[in-house]
Amino acid sequence: MMPTDGANRVPVVAVIMPTWGLSMESGTIVSWSVNEGEKTAPGQELVLIETTKIVNAVESNVPGVLRRQLARPGETRACGDLIGIIADSRATDREIDDFIAGFARTPLPVRDYAGASGQRRYDSVELPSGPIRYQRIGDSGPPVVFIHGFGGDLHTWLLNQTEIAAHHYTTYAIDLPGHGASSKTLQVGSVAELARAVDSLVERLNLGCVHLVGHSLGCAVALVWARNRPERAMSLSLIAPFGLGGRANEAFVSAFVAAQKARDMQRCLALLFANPKMVTRAMIETVAQYKRLDGVTEALGKLVGMALKDEIPVVPETWLESLSIPVTVIYGAEDRILTAPELPSGIQVHRLSDAGHMPHVEQPARTNELVLATLAQVDRLTGEHS
Amino acid sequence: MPQISFRQALNDALRAEMRRDPAVVIIGEDVAGGAGGTGVDDAYGGIMGVTRGLVGEFGRERVIDTPITESAIVGMAAGAALTGLRPVAELMFVDFIGVCLDQILNQVAKFRYMFGGNVKTPLVIRAMFGAGFNAGAQHSQCLYSFFTHVPGLKVVIPSTPYDAKGLLIQAIRDDDPVVFLEHTKLYDQEGEVPSESYAIPFGEANVLRDGGDVTIVALARMVHVALKAADLLASKGVEATVIDPRSTSPLDEDTILDSLSATGRLVIVDESNPRCSVASEIAAVVAERAFRDLKAPIRRVTAPHTPVPFSPVLEEAYIPSSDAVVAAALDVMGWSR
């Protein structure tokens, strides 16, 4: 959304099809949460959008009245296309019509990602164990490494990575060994093995000190890496963390490994979210396609046998208590996969409502805010990031 | 993910499995480049070019050209399978399968059963099928109901490049005989296909579209006809689920019944002749197992009970159209009970 230039008297604001992640080219309207003519406030959910990967809400960022819905449920629009109009009630229909007509002729606003021109979509580093894929977004600012959870891949950060990068960070979302487009070969499948892969990637890319953002099993990996490389870890943002306390829901894990048919997968994936409707056909198909790849069944089996059975906490509590870097824990109030851990008092814990095991997907705006605040604490300390 | 054609997806699957397992061999007419001919190896790769480039990598011991004799191709493949190889036999057109039907029906399909499970028959028979090429009545049929009828055979019919690769890999790794049917009009279709190997289990339907009003089940090229029909229906306010069973033996009845429990209306699109067809089988399963869910009669949209016409105009009329699917769906929408 962007306010019109110089429209002091009557602000007319465009609601546009958002771009969530680099691979999104268009989105389909699922439903409008605000009717035409109804008032809307900042933070209020305006419209649900379905992409090939996810269903998510577009929120209003201004007060006003939703004057027009320009796309109906079921209709698809390209990213950046006008899908609605917010204005105050004083704006005349004529002014809104003019705005719509003018919008089509105006070059679309392109989101200003840090160093967008130099960014690459996907790349990989070759390790002795095989390739590790990553996606870099942003060319300037301190490096932030995103580590997904069990059975996930770098696309889990669809709603987070671009947003963090836009605040001038160089972001790297990786596919852990056994996942995504990385090598499916695991030696034993321990957290330590996954952490070694992260270490090799950080070395190869010459990243120096990094911020770490983890989800679920990715948090255990981040913690073990940070303990091995205390001089390198600048901050830890741990989302629905595995490895601090509590076991993963075994029914979920075994159902995830066993599920072949779409309907079994749907039931299983629904456990990840507070709202089971977040599980789209495309999401099911993406997971099914991953699970069919050669080597994945074996890799998941090893992870279940080793990484998920690792001693918990994966790092000594005394080490955790002595940490001097910012550590933020974010978890969903309705998490059905992990129970909230008991943590040392120095750690900031945020419990997000209307979120299950995937708060970064279910409450991306709030999660991104908390992650950015964690990153900013370090910037204030070091002063290296303007 | 790379965008490749259906043809290339099949080629990728064959190449990957031949690299993975030295027991995989290819047998068929001109699969190498013309037996005994002086032509350039690999230039041809079978009538549709699916095996192009394989003889260069794997040699004539593993990519074997045969005379024009389907009975020899299938007989050779059946014997090879019994001795521990994993042959992929290519028949040019499925229409020619009549001359080797005894070997498929009475030999290949029965070995495991009659030898008390002591032998495996890991054999794939690939063949092209379907109308739309003005190729006449002997080169255009959909004979999958023949094979679906026979216990001991698995029958697989992909509709997309992604499915073509994953299902062919599964077929080659399967220890039972698999009839793998490729629709003539799909070879040039493109889609996203992972470069890594993957296997799609048989008996797992693909749901290509979700809608709460009517369930449309379709195979092969008809999946695309059904998807177009679903678009047309959406513009009329009717939301269709489109299901591709991908294999007719085994058949994923559960996915169809699940959808039926939500929609209560079923349209089956089948390019085959209607009598004793896969469409009839699906209709029977639903009538038997989900009668309570049905809000309207089951409708089959099929070819007529005639040979495929040679006349392009008549052939076009013979093949089920999206308009016919829309009409059937609107008809079942008109019922209530």
Interface residues (C-beta under 8 A of the other chain):
Chain A: G74 A181 K184 Q260 K261 A262 R263 R281 Q289 R292 L293 D294
Chain B: Y162 G166 P194 E196 S197 Y198 A199 I200 P201 E204 A205 N206 V207 D210 A234 D252 D254 T255 D258
